[in-house]
Amino acid sequence: MLNTCCIRQNADDKLYGNLGQLKSVQERRPGLQIAVGGCLAQKDRELLLERAPHVDAVFGTHNVGRVAALLALARSGGEPVLEVPDAPGRDEETDFPTAMAVRHDQPYAAWVTVQVGCNNSCAFCIVPAVRGPEVSRPFGELVEELGGLAARGTVEVTLLGQNVNSYGRDLTTKWRGAPAEGAELAWIAGRRWAREGSLRARPLFADLLRELGAVPGIRRIRFTSPHPKDLRPETIAAMAETPAVCEQLHLPLQSGSDRVLQAMRRGYTAERYLSLLADARAAIADLAVTTDIIVGFPGETEEDFERTLEVASLAAYDSAYTFVFSPRAGTRAAQMTELYVPPEVVADRFERLKVVIERSALARNLSRIGMIEQAIVEGPSKKDPKVLSGRTRQGKLVHFAPRKGDDLVPGTFVSVRVERAAPHHLAGALVSAEQGPGRRVGERIPVVAG
């Protein structure tokens, strides 16, 4: 089963390349079924089966819960099944699409979807077309879900949404002024909103951070991705005042040029972006900031790009995801063919941006030398199995050597003194490790000479 993305052309190429390889595997293994879902399936639909007729089932972004039934139908009917609805299949008790809840990478961590879809109209983005409008999960359901995760040993959750900081706006818009009991409103949109006399329509993300941060056993909360135009003061305050919320903010810039931002339909200026960033850093001590930047958006001039370099330098990011513009059929930007930037110009700009980003990333990491970082062990380092890797509250990767006799399984909380730094990771010495709630083993006590 292949779950697809259609943000960039590279994803298309990978899918059809993998499907070509799987055809020979399928020929060697009679009965092997292949299913393709996600955004690319939602977009391509019949074209996918035309290009890869050996695929058994194609499903979209709104009917993930139908996968098993579609594969069974393909087996019984002996021919491919295509089911890609334009609207979500609904749970009987909520308005949220079915089968869109939790994903685990490790027993101690979970990814929790709080919202799907997007109401924005960014010129480069295909997501609203393949994911639909914003739909939020009920507030009380999320609180209960995190309670259940914590009971099973999860200590870290990442909240997911295409525009996560607008979570709940659809719920409060729908239920504003509707006759409902207080308990029902609290389940739908949280106790804080239910107590408001006006019941005005507003996002609930700040309320959600505070409520989920109070769930016993949940020690770390992250979220992605917020939109700068929707980063509200109450969300910054909730981040600052909720101990479980990590000191980490992913705030996509996309471009530092106001002219390009307007063409992208982003809804903010570079000045506004930097002001929001300053507000967040002023409120949240030791905040790590990451971003997304697109290079070579149609019509981007050298002056526009230099403005992006300037804003990236001022922002002093801890890291950034940088992308070369990829036209996606169905978006406004894909139609701006006469404004496409030559590939050699884009490649040069991409490398220049990389220098600026890595310079600030290295500076931010070097400033942490001498600090003691709390990290969660993820497992052995990919490059050296004798070294363990962990993730700090800021989301930074830190490498350290375990001590003889320590059983530092994934999910263990450790303290590491940072001794070295590179643009993409930290390295240091283990200071202490926590085995079970509140119990420390083998703690090193610093000795000061003289």
C-alpha positions in Angstrom: 0.0 0.0 0.0 1.4 3.4 -1.1 0.2 6.5 0.6 1.0 9.5 -1.6 1.8 13.2 -1.6 1.4 15.6 -4.5 3.1 18.7 -3.1 6.0 18.4 -5.5 6.7 16.7 -8.8 9.3 14.5 -7.2 6.5 12.7 -5.3 4.8 11.8 -8.6 8.0 10.5 -10.1 8.7 8.3 -7.0 5.2 6.8 -7.0 5.2 5.7 -10.7 8.8 4.5 -10.4 7.9 2.4 -7.4 4.8 1.1 -9.1 6.9 0.0 -12.1 9.1 -2.0 -9.8 6.2 -3.5 -8.0 4.7 -4.9 -11.2 7.5 -7.4 -11.5 7.1 -8.3 -7.8 3.4 -8.9 -8.4 4.1 -11.1 -11.3 6.4 -13.3 -9.1 3.9 -13.4 -6.3 0.4 -14.3 -7.5 -2.2 -12.8 -5.1 -0.1 -9.8 -4.1 -2.4 -6.7 -4.1 -1.3 -3.1 -4.6 -3.3 -0.2 -3.2 -2.6 3.5 -3.8 -4.1 6.3 -1.8 -3.6 9.8 -0.5 -3.3 13.2 -2.3 -1.9 12.0 -5.6 -4.6 9.3 -5.9 -7.2 12.0 -5.2 -5.7 14.2 -7.9 -4.9 11.7 -10.7 -7.8 9.2 -10.2 -8.4 7.4 -13.5 -5.0 8.5 -14.8 -3.3 6.4 -12.1 -5.0 3.2 -13.3 -4.2 4.2 -16.9 -0.5 4.5 -16.1 -0.4 1.5 -13.7 -3.2 -0.9 -14.6 -1.8 -3.6 -12.3 -2.9 -1.6 -9.2 -5.8 -3.3 -7.5 -7.3 -0.4 -5.5 -7.2 3.4 -5.6 -8.6 5.4 -2.8 -8.5 9.1 -2.0 -7.9 11.4 1.0 -11.5 11.1 2.3 -12.0 7.4 2.5 -9.0 5.9 4.2 -11.2 3.7 6.3 -12.5 1.9 3.2 -9.1 0.4 2.2 -9.7 -3.1 3.4 -13.2 -3.2 1.8 -11.8 -2.0 -1.5 -9.1 -4.6 -1.6 -11.7 -7.3 -0.8 -13.9 -6.0 -3.6 -10.9 -6.1 -6.0 -10.2 -9.7 -5.0 -13.8 -10.9 -5.5 -14.4 -9.0 -8.7 -11.0 -9.7 -10.3 -10.5 -6.2 -11.5 -9.2 -2.8 -10.2 -11.4 -0.8 -7.9 -11.4 3.1 -8.0 -13.1 4.9 -5.2 -12.1 8.6 -4.8 -15.0 10.6 -3.3 -14.9 14.4 -3.4 -16.2 14.8 0.2 -15.2 13.1 3.4 -16.9 10.0 4.7 -18.3 10.9 8.1 -18.2 9.2 11.4 -21.7 8.6 12.7 -21.2 10.7 15.8 -19.0 13.5 14.6 -18.3 15.6 11.5 -14.7 14.4 11.3 -13.6 12.1 8.5 -13.2 8.5 9.6 -9.8 6.8 10.1 -7.9 10.0 10.6 -6.7 9.8 14.2 -3.4 8.5 15.6 -0.2 7.3 14.1 2.7 5.8 16.2 6.4 5.8 15.2 7.5 4.7 18.7 5.5 3.4 21.7 6.4 6.6 23.6 5.4 9.0 20.9 2.3 9.6 18.7 1.2 11.8 15.9 -2.4 13.0 16.5 -4.5 14.5 13.7 -6.6 17.4 15.1 -7.7 18.9 11.8 -7.7 18.0 8.1 -8.2 20.2 5.0 -7.4 23.9 4.4 -9.4 27.1 3.8 -6.5 29.0 2.4 -5.8 29.6 -1.3 -2.0 29.8 -1.6 -1.1 30.0 -5.3 1.4 27.2 -5.2 -0.5 24.7 -3.1 -2.6 21.8 -4.3 -3.7 20.7 -0.8 -7.1 22.5 -0.6 -8.1 20.8 -3.9 -7.2 17.3 -2.7 -7.9 17.6 1.0 -11.0 19.8 1.0 -12.0 22.6 3.5 -10.9 22.6 7.2 -12.6 20.0 9.4 -11.7 19.8 13.1 -12.1 16.9 15.5 -14.3 17.4 18.6 -12.4 19.0 21.5 -13.4 16.4 24.0 -12.5 13.5 21.7 -8.9 14.8 21.5 -8.7 15.2 25.3 -9.9 11.6 25.8 -7.6 10.3 23.1 -4.5 11.8 24.8 -5.6 10.4 28.1 -5.8 7.0 26.5 -2.4 7.4 24.9 -0.8 8.5 28.2 -2.3 5.4 29.9 -0.5 3.3 27.3 2.8 4.9 27.9 2.9 7.8 25.4 4.8 10.8 26.7 5.1 12.9 23.6 2.5 13.9 21.0 2.7 15.9 17.8 -0.6 17.6 16.8 -1.2 17.6 13.1 -3.2 19.9 10.9 -2.7 21.6 7.5 -3.3 24.9 9.3 -3.2 23.7 12.8 -3.6 27.1 14.6 -7.0 27.6 13.0 -8.2 24.4 14.7 -11.8 24.7 15.9 -12.9 27.7 13.8 -15.2 25.5 11.9 -16.7 24.0 15.1 -17.4 27.3 16.7 -18.8 28.7 13.4 -21.2 25.8 13.2 -22.3 25.8 16.8 -22.4 29.5 17.5 -25.8 30.3 18.7 -27.0 26.7 18.3 -29.2 25.4 21.1 -27.1 22.8 23.0 -26.5 21.7 26.6 -23.3 23.0 28.2 -21.8 19.5 28.4 -22.4 19.0 24.7 -20.8 22.3 23.8 -17.8 21.5 26.0 -17.4 18.2 24.3 -17.5 19.8 20.9 -15.5 23.0 21.5 -14.0 22.8 25.0 -15.1 24.1 28.4 -13.6 27.6 27.9 -15.6 28.3 24.8 -18.7 26.7 26.3 -18.5 29.2 29.2 -18.3 32.2 26.9 -21.5 34.1 27.0 -21.3 35.3 23.4 -20.2 31.9 21.9 -18.4 33.8 19.2 -16.8 32.0 16.3 -13.0 31.7 16.9 -10.1 29.3 16.6 -9.7 27.0 19.6 -6.0 26.0 19.2 -4.8 28.0 22.3 -7.5 26.4 24.4 -6.5 23.0 23.0 -2.9 23.4 23.9 -3.7 24.3 27.5 -6.2 21.4 27.9 -4.0 18.8 26.3 -1.0 20.1 28.2 -2.8 19.3 31.5 -3.4 15.6 30.6 -1.4 13.6 33.2 1.5 11.7 31.7 1.8 13.8 28.5 5.2 15.5 29.0 5.8 17.0 25.5 3.5 18.5 23.0 4.6 19.7 19.5 2.5 20.8 16.6 2.7 21.4 12.9 2.1 23.4 10.7 0.8 26.8 11.7 0.1 29.6 9.1 1.7 33.0 10.1 -1.5 34.9 9.3 -3.3 32.8 11.9 -0.7 32.8 14.7 -2.7 34.7 17.4 -1.4 36.2 20.6 -3.4 33.7 22.7 -1.6 30.8 21.0 1.8 32.3 21.8 0.6 32.9 25.4 -0.6 29.2 25.6 2.8 28.0 24.4 4.6 30.1 26.9 2.4 29.2 29.9 1.9 25.5 29.3 4.9 23.5 30.5 4.2 20.5 28.3 4.3 22.5 25.1 7.8 22.4 23.7 9.9 25.5 22.9 9.7 24.9 19.2 7.8 26.8 16.5 7.6 25.9 12.8 6.6 29.1 11.0 6.6 28.9 7.2 8.0 32.0 5.6 7.9 30.8 1.9 9.4 34.2 0.7 10.9 37.3 2.2 9.6 39.5 -0.7 6.3 41.2 -0.1 5.7 41.2 -3.9 6.2 37.5 -4.1 4.2 36.9 -0.9 1.3 38.7 -2.5 1.6 36.7 -5.7 1.6 33.6 -3.5 -1.6 34.8 -1.7 0.0 34.3 1.7 -1.9 37.1 3.5 1.1 38.7 5.4 4.1 40.8 4.7 7.7 40.2 5.6 7.5 42.9 8.3 4.4 41.3 9.8 6.1 37.9 9.8 9.2 39.2 11.6 6.9 41.0 14.1 5.1 37.7 14.9 8.4 36.0 15.3 9.7 38.7 17.7 6.5 38.4 19.7 6.9 34.6 20.0 10.6 34.8 21.0 9.8 37.5 23.6 7.1 35.4 25.2 8.7 31.9 25.0 12.2 31.6 26.4 14.8 29.6 24.4 12.4 29.2 21.4 13.7 27.2 18.4 12.2 28.4 15.1 12.1 26.4 11.8 10.6 27.4 8.5 9.7 26.5 4.9 11.0 28.6 2.0 10.3 28.2 -1.7 13.0 29.3 -4.2 12.1 30.3 -7.8 8.4 31.1 -7.5 7.2 32.4 -10.9 8.3 36.0 -11.4 10.8 36.0 -8.5 13.6 38.5 -9.4 17.1 38.8 -8.0 15.8 41.6 -5.8 13.0 39.5 -4.5 15.4 36.7 -3.7 17.9 39.0 -1.9 15.0 40.1 0.3 14.4 36.5 1.2 18.1 36.1 2.1 17.8 39.3 4.3 14.6 38.1 6.1 16.1 34.6 6.6 19.2 36.2 8.1 17.2 38.4 10.4 15.0 35.5 11.5 18.1 33.4 12.4 16.4 30.1 12.0 17.4 26.9 13.8 16.8 25.0 10.5 14.7 25.3 7.4 13.1 23.2 4.8 14.0 24.8 1.4 12.2 23.8 -1.8 12.6 24.6 -5.4 9.3 25.7 -6.9 7.4 22.8 -8.3 4.4 23.6 -10.5 1.3 21.5 -9.6 -1.5 21.2 -12.2 -4.7 22.9 -10.9 -2.9 25.7 -8.9 -2.6 29.4 -9.9 1.1 29.3 -10.0 1.2 26.4 -12.5 -0.5 28.8 -15.0 2.3 31.4 -14.7 4.4 29.7 -17.3 5.7 32.9 -18.8 7.1 33.9 -15.4 9.0 30.6 -14.6 12.5 31.3 -13.4 15.3 29.5 -15.4 16.5 26.3 -13.7 20.1 27.4 -13.5 19.1 30.6 -11.8 17.0 28.7 -9.3 19.8 26.3 -8.6 22.2 29.1 -7.8 19.7 30.8 -5.5 19.0 27.5 -3.7 22.7 27.1 -2.9 23.0 30.7 -1.7 20.0 30.3 0.6 21.4 27.1 2.0 24.6 29.0 3.1 22.5 31.6 5.0 20.3 28.9 6.7 23.2 26.7 7.7 25.1 29.7 9.0 22.3 30.6 11.4 21.7 26.9 12.3 25.3 26.5 13.3 25.4 29.7 15.3 22.2 28.7 17.2 23.6 25.2 17.9 27.0 26.5 18.9 25.3 28.8 21.5 24.1 25.7 23.3 27.5 24.3 24.1 27.8 23.9 27.8 24.1 23.6 28.3 22.4 20.5 29.7 19.6 19.4 27.4 16.8 17.1 28.3 16.3 14.6 25.5 14.2 11.5 24.8 16.2 8.6 23.5 15.2 7.6 20.0 17.7 4.8 19.5 21.2 4.1 18.1 22.7 6.7 15.8 22.4 5.9 12.1 26.1 6.4 11.6 27.5 4.8 14.7 25.5 2.1 16.6 27.6 2.6 19.7 26.2 6.1 20.0 22.6 6.9 21.0 20.5 9.7 19.5 17.8 11.7 21.3 15.6 14.6 20.6 15.6 17.7 22.8 12.5 19.8 23.7 13.5 22.2 20.9 13.4 19.3 18.4 17.2 19.2 18.0 19.0 15.9 17.4 21.6 15.2 20.1 24.2 12.3 20.0 25.8 10.8 23.1 27.5 7.7 24.3 25.7 5.5 26.8 27.5 4.3 29.9 28.2 0.6 30.7 25.2 -1.0 32.4 22.7 1.7 31.4 19.6 0.3 29.7 18.6 3.4 27.7 15.7 2.1 25.6 13.8 4.4 23.2 11.6 6.7 25.2 14.0 7.1 28.1 14.5 10.7 29.3 18.1 11.7 29.6 20.1 14.8 30.4 23.1 15.5 28.1 25.7 18.2 28.5 26.4 19.6 25.0 30.0 19.6 24.1 30.0 19.9 20.3 27.7 21.3 17.6 27.1 21.2 13.9 24.3 22.8 11.8 22.0 19.8 12.0 22.9 18.2 15.4 24.4 18.5 18.8 26.7 16.0 20.6 27.7 15.7 24.2 28.1 13.6 27.3 25.4 11.8 29.3 24.8 13.4 32.7 21.8 11.4 33.9 19.1 9.0 32.8 15.6 8.6 34.1 14.3 5.0 34.5 10.7 5.1 35.3 8.7 8.1 36.7 10.8 10.3 38.8 13.7 7.8 39.4 17.2 8.7 38.2 20.1 6.3 37.8 23.9 6.8 37.6 23.8 10.5 37.9 27.2 12.2 37.3 28.0 15.0 39.7 30.3 17.7 38.3 33.5 18.3 40.4 35.0 21.8 40.4 38.8 21.8 40.9 40.4 24.0 43.4 
